[in-house]
Amino acid sequence: MSIEIKNMIKAAVLIFAVWLAQFLEHETLTALIFTAVLSCGAYFAFRNRKNISAFAKKWPSSLAYTAIVFYICKIVAEKTINATTGIEVENIRYASTIGGFILSVPVSLLLISMCMLVCWQVKELFGVRIGASVEEHVPGLKIFFIGTLMGAGMLASSQVDPLIRYAVLADASKVTTCGPVENDVVYIRKNPDTCSRIHVNLFKGIYDFSDVPAKSN
């Protein structure tokens, strides 16, 4: 099939889609667009699964990821926990590490999708390929795969704050000098004078912070 015929088919499909869209409700149209983008992105991922798998195995173990992405995310998570709970940094050692890992997921997805978008645009505009030349199947669907990654990163980023807040439980203890042992209650030292009492029952959706005076050790 010649390039001219392919372009004519693409134009016809686009015109038909625009014509059909005027008869659909907003919610239905949004769902169809979301499904189409996700399906095209998934198909691209399936056809190029070997290349994606090789990249996925290499990316998290790379020095750049460990030294830059995760370390920065750990610092941001540490500052976020400190700002939202008032717990001093030295008392959230495990929470900051867990929070850094949680934050690194959407950051990595967005970073990867942005890098892919830049490389794809450079190739499309200037015909210059960045990086090693690898055989790529259905390259026309790559933009949908990039969009899927970017959307997943944005969706994951909206869930970061509550998850990081739960990470504080990693540094909390049930038996401490902060207060008596109670059901569904743990404590974490906030500062030398105050402890945070956390009433938590994840099955009932309970997660409440309150300050109590710290007792001397």
C-alpha positions in Angstrom: 0.0 0.0 0.0 1.4 3.3 -1.1 2.0 6.3 1.3 -0.6 8.3 -0.5 -3.3 5.7 0.1 -2.4 5.3 3.7 -2.6 9.1 4.2 -6.0 9.1 2.5 -7.3 6.3 4.8 -6.0 8.2 7.9 -7.7 11.4 6.8 -11.0 9.5 6.1 -10.9 7.9 9.5 -10.2 11.2 11.2 -13.1 13.0 9.3 -15.4 10.1 10.2 -14.4 10.3 13.9 -15.0 14.0 14.0 -18.4 13.6 12.4 -19.4 10.8 14.8 -18.3 12.7 17.8 -21.0 15.3 17.5 -23.7 12.7 18.1 -22.1 11.3 21.3 -22.5 12.6 24.9 -19.5 14.1 26.5 -19.0 11.2 29.0 -19.3 8.6 26.2 -16.8 10.5 24.0 -14.3 10.8 26.9 -14.6 7.1 27.6 -14.1 6.2 24.0 -11.1 8.4 23.6 -9.6 7.0 26.8 -10.3 3.4 25.7 -8.8 4.1 22.2 -5.6 5.7 23.6 -5.2 2.9 26.2 -5.8 0.1 23.6 -3.4 1.6 21.1 -0.8 2.1 23.8 -1.2 -1.5 25.0 -1.0 -2.8 21.5 2.3 -0.9 20.9 3.6 -2.2 24.2 2.7 -5.8 23.2 4.3 -5.6 19.8 7.5 -4.1 21.3 7.5 -6.0 24.6 11.0 -7.3 24.2 12.5 -3.8 23.9 10.3 -2.5 26.7 11.2 -5.4 29.0 14.9 -4.9 28.3 14.6 -1.2 29.1 12.5 -1.8 32.3 15.2 -4.2 33.6 17.9 -1.7 33.0 16.3 1.6 34.1 15.6 0.9 37.9 19.1 -0.6 38.5 21.0 2.2 36.7 23.2 4.5 38.7 21.3 7.6 37.4 18.0 6.2 38.8 19.4 5.3 42.2 21.6 8.4 42.7 19.3 11.0 41.2 15.6 10.0 41.0 15.2 7.9 44.1 17.5 10.1 46.2 15.6 13.3 45.3 12.3 11.6 45.8 13.4 10.4 49.3 14.3 14.0 50.2 11.0 15.3 48.9 9.1 12.6 50.8 11.0 13.4 54.0 10.2 17.1 53.7 6.6 16.4 52.8 6.1 14.2 55.9 7.8 16.8 58.1 5.6 19.6 56.7 2.3 17.7 56.9 2.8 16.0 60.3 5.3 18.1 62.1 7.4 15.0 62.9 11.1 15.8 63.0 13.2 14.3 60.3 15.4 12.1 62.5 12.2 10.3 63.6 11.0 9.2 60.1 14.0 7.2 58.8 11.9 4.3 57.4 9.0 6.5 56.3 11.1 8.7 54.2 12.6 5.7 52.4 9.2 4.2 51.7 7.8 7.6 50.7 10.7 8.1 48.4 10.0 4.8 46.7 6.2 5.6 46.4 7.0 9.0 44.9 9.6 7.6 42.5 6.9 5.6 40.7 4.9 8.5 39.2 8.1 10.5 38.8 9.8 7.7 36.8 6.7 7.2 34.6 6.5 11.0 33.8 10.3 11.2 33.3 10.3 8.2 30.9 7.3 9.5 29.0 8.8 12.9 28.6 12.2 11.5 27.4 10.4 9.3 24.9 8.3 12.3 23.7 11.4 14.5 23.2 13.3 11.7 21.3 10.2 11.0 19.2 9.7 14.6 18.3 13.4 15.1 17.4 13.2 12.0 15.1 9.9 13.2 13.5 11.1 16.8 13.0 14.8 16.4 12.1 15.1 12.7 11.2 17.7 12.2 13.9 17.5 9.1 16.1 18.6 9.6 19.7 20.2 6.5 21.2 20.8 3.0 19.8 18.9 2.0 16.7 16.3 -0.6 17.6 13.7 -2.2 15.4 10.3 -0.8 16.4 7.0 -2.2 15.4 3.9 -0.1 14.6 5.8 3.2 15.3 2.7 5.2 14.5 1.2 4.0 17.8 4.1 5.1 19.9 2.5 8.5 20.8 -0.4 6.5 22.3 2.0 4.5 24.4 3.7 7.7 25.6 0.3 9.2 26.4 -0.6 6.1 28.4 2.6 6.3 30.4 2.1 10.0 31.0 -1.5 9.5 32.1 -0.5 6.6 34.4 2.1 8.9 36.0 -0.4 11.7 36.5 -2.9 9.3 38.0 -0.3 7.8 40.3 0.9 11.2 41.4 -2.6 12.1 42.7 -2.4 9.2 45.1 1.1 10.0 46.4 0.2 12.3 49.3 -2.1 10.0 51.2 0.2 7.0 50.7 3.2 8.9 52.0 1.2 9.9 55.0 0.6 6.2 55.7 4.3 5.5 55.4 4.7 7.1 58.9 3.5 3.8 60.3 6.8 2.3 59.4 8.5 4.3 62.2 5.6 4.1 64.7 5.6 1.7 67.7 2.8 0.3 69.8 4.9 0.0 73.0 6.7 3.3 73.8 7.1 5.8 76.5 4.7 8.1 74.7 1.5 6.5 76.1 -0.3 3.4 77.2 -0.8 0.4 75.0 -4.2 0.7 73.3 -6.0 -1.3 70.6 -5.5 0.2 67.1 -3.1 2.9 68.5 0.6 3.4 67.7 2.9 6.2 68.7 5.8 8.1 67.0 7.9 10.7 68.7 7.3 14.1 67.1 9.9 16.1 68.9 11.5 16.0 72.4 8.4 17.3 74.0 5.6 15.8 72.0 4.5 12.5 70.5 2.0 11.8 67.8 -0.7 9.3 68.7 -2.0 7.5 65.6 -5.4 5.8 65.8 -5.3 3.4 62.8 -7.6 0.7 61.5 -7.2 0.4 57.8 -10.1 -2.0 57.5 -12.5 0.6 58.9 -10.8 3.6 57.2 -9.6 5.1 60.4 -6.3 7.0 60.4 -6.3 9.9 62.9 -3.4 11.9 64.3 -3.4 13.6 67.7 -0.6 15.1 69.8 0.2 13.9 73.3 2.9 15.0 75.8 6.1 13.0 75.5 7.3 11.3 78.7 10.9 11.2 79.6 12.8 8.0 78.8 
